[in-house]
Amino acid sequence: MAITTRVTAWRLERSDELLLKKEQAEASKRLAEASAKRQDLERELGITAATLGDALKRAMANWKGEKRPSMVTLEKHAAQYL
């Protein structure tokens, strides 16, 4: 009885380890795909994500409106800094 319990516990632990490894592999694959897509877009557009971020920061810093702008308005305003 005790041996069966230990074997069952070992199998459950092993199953959890294998599942975790599988999930980590899938997450790594998704991350690599997302990174590749980002790089493709950067090449296609000719600008980097950092450049876009800087433009958005400058647009927000220079915003003269009374209330906070919507993202669409802010993106249009940021276009002049690209």
C-alpha positions in Angstrom: 0.0 0.0 0.0 2.8 2.5 0.9 4.7 1.6 -2.2 1.6 2.2 -4.4 1.1 5.6 -2.7 4.7 6.6 -3.3 4.6 5.5 -6.9 1.3 7.4 -7.5 2.8 10.5 -5.9 5.9 10.2 -8.0 3.8 9.8 -11.2 1.8 12.9 -10.3 4.9 14.9 -9.6 6.4 13.7 -12.9 3.2 14.5 -14.7 3.3 18.1 -13.3 6.9 18.5 -14.3 6.2 17.4 -17.9 3.2 19.6 -18.1 5.2 22.6 -16.8 7.9 21.9 -19.4 5.4 21.7 -22.2 3.7 25.0 -21.1 7.1 26.7 -20.9 8.0 25.5 -24.4 4.7 26.8 -25.8 5.2 30.1 -24.1 8.7 30.4 -25.5 7.4 29.6 -28.9 4.7 32.3 -28.7 7.2 34.8 -27.5 9.5 34.0 -30.4 6.7 34.4 -32.9 5.6 37.7 -31.4 9.2 39.0 -31.4 9.5 38.0 -35.1 6.3 39.7 -36.0 7.4 42.9 -34.2 10.7 42.8 -36.1 8.9 42.3 -39.4 6.7 45.3 -38.7 9.6 47.4 -37.7 11.4 46.5 -40.9 8.3 47.1 -43.0 7.5 50.5 -41.3 11.1 51.6 -41.1 10.8 52.6 -37.4 11.3 50.9 -34.1 9.0 50.5 -31.2 11.4 52.7 -29.2 11.0 55.5 -31.8 7.2 55.2 -31.6 7.4 55.3 -27.8 9.5 58.4 -27.8 7.1 60.1 -30.2 4.2 59.2 -28.0 6.0 60.6 -24.9 6.9 63.8 -26.7 3.3 64.2 -27.9 1.9 63.7 -24.4 4.5 66.1 -22.9 3.6 68.8 -25.5 -0.2 68.2 -25.4 -1.9 71.6 -24.9 -5.5 70.4 -24.5 -7.3 70.8 -21.2 -8.1 67.1 -20.7 -6.1 64.0 -21.5 -6.3 63.1 -25.2 -7.6 59.8 -26.5 -5.1 57.4 -27.9 -6.3 58.1 -31.4 -5.8 61.9 -30.9 -2.4 61.3 -29.3 -1.3 59.0 -32.1 -2.2 61.7 -34.7 -0.4 64.3 -32.6 2.7 61.9 -32.2 2.9 61.5 -36.0 4.6 64.9 -36.3 7.5 63.7 -34.1 8.3 60.7 -36.3 
